[in-house]
Amino acid sequence: MFTGIVEDVGAVKALQKNRQSMKITVASPMITADVKLGDSIAVNGVCLTVTHFNERELTMDVMPETVKATNLQQLAVGDAVNLERAMSANGRFGGHFVSGHVDGVGKILRKRPMANAVYIDIEVGEELTSYCIPKGSITIDGTSLTLFTVEKSSVTVSLIPHTYKETILGMKNEGALVNIETDLVGKYIVNQLQRGQATSTITKDYLTQHGF
């Protein structure tokens, strides 16, 4: 479990790309300071497991489903990535519940300054916007953000100067792909409501017959 508060921006030092899977090595002395084998690290919002590390770098495997469903397949050596260690039970919970299981990939449509903030419009699939609400939470490349507007196939988020400077979102241009994770709690609620509708015996005809 993560919070979406990016702890460090690391650099991709090595990539081993197979036909369907990957192995990624990232440099981040801050993250490796207390890392252990088997630890979970969010890389651009994707939960990965540490399989090797030294005092400066950590290596993680990326399985086929993750390669297919995220933007990690587009990484190149030298690219910057957002990093967050798994949430500590005794730490501050500064963001929102983030699982590190990416729902899909979005595309940056527009970036525009607004006073001390930068608004970013992101194209996402309609299957994802159904889990989004204005003022709700969303994770973009592992960064916890607040939704300002939700359209049929796009969302808008706003970045304060600190977030713009301290995450890779400030480095990405229009057209760049970003990992999207919608609100975990919202997904459970929608899922339960949809299941209830599928099994309920209360229909429009039933209500009409009983005077409603």
N, C-alpha and C positions, 0 to 999 in steps of 0.2 A: 504494500500500500504506500502511496506517495501523496504529496500535497500540491504538487504543481508549482512549488517555489524552487526555481532553478538555483542550484548551489554553485555551479561553476560552468564555464564554457571551456570544453576540452578541445583538443585537436586530434583528428584522425591520423595515426602514424602508420598504420598498415591495414590492408584489406586483402583477405583471401576469398575470392568469389568463385564458388562452384556453380554448377548449372542451376541449382535450386536453393542452395544455402550459402551462408557467408560466415566468416570469422573476422571480427573487427577489433583492432587495438587502438586505444585512445590514451593520449597523454593528459594526465591531470594529477599533479602531486598533491593537491588538496583532497581529492577523492581517495587516492591511494593511501593517505596517511593512516587510516584506520580500517581499511577494507580487509575482508577475509574471503577465502575461497567459498563459492556458493552464495555470496551476497547478491542481492538484487539491486541493479542500477538502472535508472530510467535514462535512456539515450534518445534524445529528441522525443521524449514521451513514451518510448517503447521499453517495457520491462525486460531486461536481459540479465543473465546470470554470469557472474565472474568465474572464469575457468583458469585464469593465470594472472599474476600481477607481480610487479616489482615496485621499487620506491617511486617510480614516475609514471608507469603505464599499467593499464589493465586490459585484458583480452576477454572477449565474450563471443559466444556462438549465436548465430541468427538462423533459426529453423525456416524451412520453406514457406510455411504459412505466413510468418512474419515478414519475410522478404517480399512476398506477393502483396501483402496488405498495407505496407508502410512505404515511406520515402527513403528508407535506409539503403535500398538497392541503388539509389542515385548518388550515394556518397562517393567521394574521391579522397585520396590521400591529401592531407592538408586542410580539409574542410573542418569548420567549427561545428561542435555539437553541444546541445544543452544537456547537462548532467544533474541528476539528483539521486542521492542515496535513499533507500527505503526509510519511511517515517519511523522515528524513534518514539517508543511509548511514553517517554518522559519529556518529549520536546514540545515546542509550540506548534500549534496547528494553524499555520498562517494562510493556507490556500483553501482547497476543498478536497473531498475524497477523489483520489485519482488511482486507478487500478494499474495503469501502464499497459492496458490492452486496447490498442488503437482500433477505433471503429471504421476509419476510412481516411482517405487522403483528400485534402482540399487544395484549391489553387488561389493564390493571392491575386485579386482582380485590381485593387487600387490601394494606394497608401497616400494619405493626405494629412498635413499638419492641421491641428485645431487648437489654438492657444498653446498651452504647454504639453499637449498630448498629440499622438499620432493615431488617426483612425485607419483601420485596415479592413477592407471588404474582402471576404473570402468566399469563393464558390464551393459549395458542398452539395452532396446529393440530397434529394428530398427525403430519403430514408433516414438521414441524420437530422435534418431540421425539425422533424417531428418530435425529437427529444429536446429541442431548444426552446427557451422562453426568454423574453426580454428581461434583463437584470439577473438572469440565471448564470450558471457557471459553465465554462467550456475549457478544455485543455488544447492549446495549439503548440505543437512541437514541445510538449512537456511543460508549457507555461500556463499556469492558472490565470484565466482572464474572465471578465464580466461581459456578457452579451449586451450590446446596446440596441441593436435591431436584428430581427429575424425575418427574412423573406422566404419565399417558397423554396429557393435553391441557393441562398446565400445568407451569410451572417456578417455582422460588423462588430468588431471589438476595438477597444481604445487602450493604448499603451501610454503609461506615464513615462517621463524621461528616464527614470531608473531602469524600468523594465526594457525600454527600447535600447538602452546602452548595455545592459548586463545580460542580455539573452541574444540568441542568433536571429530573433525576429527583426531586430534593427538592421541586420546585414542582408536580409532577403529582399529581392526586388519583385516587382509585379511579374506574375507568371510562374513564380517559384511554388513548389509543392510543399505542403505542410501536413503533418500528422494531426488528426482530429480524434479526440476522445470526448464524447458528450457526457453529461452529468450522470454519474453512476446511480444515484437515487432515482432520478427521473426515468431511467431505463427500466428499473424494477417496477415503478408505478405504472408506466405505460404497458409493460408486459402483463402485469396482473389484471389491469382493466380490460385489455384485449382478450385475455383468457376468459374473464368473466362474461364478456359479451358473447363469446363463442358458445358457452355452455348454459347461458341463462334461458329460462323458459318464458321470460317476460318479453313479449314482442309488442309491436304497435297494435296488432289485431287483438291481442290479449287485453291490453289496456282499454281499447275501445269497447270491447264486450263487457267490461266491468265498470263502465261509466266514467272513464278518464279521458 
